[in-house]
Amino acid sequence: MKVAYQTDVGHQRSQNQDRVAGFTDKRGNQLVVIADGIGGNRSGDVAAEMTVKRLGHRFIEDGPENPLEAIRWFAREVQLINDEILKKSKEKVAYQGMGTTMVAAIAFDKTLVVANIGDSRGYLFHDGVMTQVTIDHSLVNELVKNGDITEEEALKLPQSNIITRAIGISPDARIEVNRFKFNSADQLLMCSDGLFKTVDKQVLKKVLEADEAISTKCQRLVTMANEAGGPDNITVLIGLNDKSQEG
């Protein structure tokens, strides 16, 4: 998988609490991860940094061999990171209440295993169709699921930033993990809420459809979010399954 990513502080925050990275294990499998820190002045970035670094380190040291194992691996490793963040939050007053959302994916040969907790998102672009492959753990998404409001209304509500699950907030870090087919030329888009709350879904799709480098697409999406006011940190990652181009 060819990977590009970009993160930006946005126009209205003084600090970027998003973290993003990609890792490759000894088998050639790849892990990509975005964490969007929450809580406190300086503490959200600490939780996000811990999540990305430790997940990456564990993946390189002892990553899963296959998609089925990856589902269990994500659940176990995220719970361990959750325990570590809870422990660290007791060390300093500044760390109290810190936590982070996370969206991550492991790319195997023709399969993608996607995990998330909180409201950072993953989308899969296949044959011209873009599908959200993560579930938002947010107050407004509960209302959407119950049919009380539409997705469009959810994005405009002031409560749209209230999340119902995160890493480091409670003893139990319940993540969603699912696997999907990942065919040649498919694209994975992962992002923090700073992107999808400011840039329309149809616009995201148009950018993915464009015949240009994935690094250019990342740049364009960050620019669009900033042009829409950039109210939050913006992080974008695109993975392209380029297996067929390998000779």
N, C-alpha and C positions, 0 to 999 in steps of 0.2 A: 504494500500500500504506500502510495506517495502521500506525504502529509505536509500541510502548511498551516501555520496559525499566526494569529496576531492578537495582542491585547492592548487596551488603551484606557486611560483614566477617565475619558469622557470630559464633558464641559462643566459639570457641576459638583464633582467630588475632588477633594484635595489629595486623595491617596487611592492607589489602585489595590484593591483587596482581592482581585481575581488572580488565579495562578493557572498556568497551562503548560503541558509538556508531553513529549512522546518518548517512548522507550522501546528497545528491541531486545528480546531474550536470545539465548544461545541457539534456539531452534529457528530463529528468524521470524517468530511471531511478534506482533506489535501491540503495545498498549498506548492509548492516548487518553488523556484525562484533563478535565477542567474542574476547578474548584472555585466557588464564589464565596468568600469569607463574609461572615455576619457577626454582629455584636460588638459594641464598644469601639473606641477610637482606633487603637492599634492592634486589637486582638484578632479581628477577623482574618487579617492577612497571615497571622501566625497559624491559625487552624487550617487555612487553605494551603499554606506552604507545607505543613506537616503531612497533610493528606496526599498531596501530589508527590512529594519526595519519598515518603515511606511506601506508598503503593508502587511507585516506580522501582524502588530499591528491592522490594519483595518480589516483584515481577522478574527482574533481572536475576536475582538469586535463586528463586524457586517458583517460576511461573507455571501455569497449568499447561498440560500437554495437549489437551483437546477441549472442544467447546463444552462438553458435559462437566468436565472437571473445572472449567472456568467459572461456571455458575456457582459451584460450591466455594471456589477460591475467592471470588468477589465477596460473597457473604461473610466468609471467615476473616479476610484481611480488613474489610471495612469495619467490622466489629472490633478488631484489635486496635485499629487507628482511633476509633471512637473512644475506647477505654483509655488510650494514651492522652487524647485531648482532654477528656474529663479529669484525668490525673493532673495534667499540666495547668488546667484552669484553676486549680487550688493553690498553685505556686505564688501567684501575684494577683493583686487586686485588679490590675489592668487586663488580666486574662479571664476574669470571671464572666461567664455568659458567652464566651466565644464559641463559634461553631462555623460550619461551612456546608454549602450544598456541594454536590458532586455529580458529574456525568462522566462516564468512562466507557471505553470500548476496547475489546481485544479482537484483532483481526487474525483469523486463521486463514487457511487457503481459500475456501469458498463460504466461510461462515463468519458472522460478526456477532459477538456476545456483548450486549450493551447493558450497563448498570447505571442506575441513578437514584439519588435521594435529594429531596428539595425540588427547586424549580429551574435548575439548569437543564437544557434540553438536548436531545439528539434527534436528527431527522435522517431518513434514508431516501436517496434519490435514485430511482430505478426506472428505466424506460420512460422518462418524461414525467414520472409521477413522484411527488414528494410526500412522504409519510412521516408523521411524528412517531418515533419509536420509544419514547419515554413517557412517563406519567408524571405530571406536575403534582407534587405534594404541597398544595397550597389551599388556602381557605376558599379562594374564588373558584378553584377547580372543583371543589366539593359542590359548590352551587351550580356549576356548569353540568356536572354529572347528574345532579338531581333535577336538571331541567329548569331551574329557577332563573338562570340568566344564560345569555349566549356567550360564545368564546370572545366575540368582539367587545361585548359589554364588560366582560371580566377584565380585559386589559385596561379599561378606563377607570375602574373602581379604585378609590384610594387604598382599599384593603388588599390590592393586588400583590403587595410585597410581603404579606403575612404567609409564612410557610408552616406547614404542619409536621414536617420531618426534616431533620438535618443531622450531620455528623457532629458529635460533641455536645449535644443539648440534653439528651436523656440517656440512660444506661443501655437502651436497646436501639441500635441503628438499623432500622428496617429498610433495606434497599429493594428496589425492583431490579430483577435481572431477567433478560430475555435473549433468545438467539434468533438470528435472521439470516437468510441467504444473502451472500455478498458476491455478486457476479462481476465479471469483467466490465469495466467502465461505470460501475455503480459509484455513487459518492455518499460519504457520510458527512453530515454537517452537525457539529456540536457547538453550543453557544451558552453564554450566561444570559440572564434575563435582560441585561442591558441591550441586547440585540433584538430579541423577538418582541419585546414590549414597545419598541420604537419603529421597527421595520416590518411592514406587512408581509404576511406569509406568501402571497403571490409574487411579491418583489424578491423574496429569498429564492423562490423557485426559478424566477427569471435569471437571477445571477448564476445559479447552479447550471442552468441550461446553456449559458454562454460558452462559446468556444474560445476559452482563454485559460491561462495558467491558474492553478488553484491559489497560488500566492496573491495573484491579482484580484481574484474573487474575494479573498479574505480582506484585502485592503479596501475594496469597494464597499463591502458590508459595514466595516468599521466607519468609513467615511459617511455612509448613509445614516447610521445611528447617530453620529455626531451632528450631522445636518438637521436631524429631527430633534435636536436639543441636547443630546448626550447627557441625559439626567443621571446615568449610572455608569459604572465601569463596563466596558464592552470587551468581550473575548469571543473570538471566532476560531474554529478549527475545521478544516476540510481534509478528508481522507479520500483519495481516489484509488479504487482497485485497478491497478495497472498491470495485473498479472499477464494479460494477453500480449502486452508489448515486450515482455521479457523473452530474449532469444536464447 
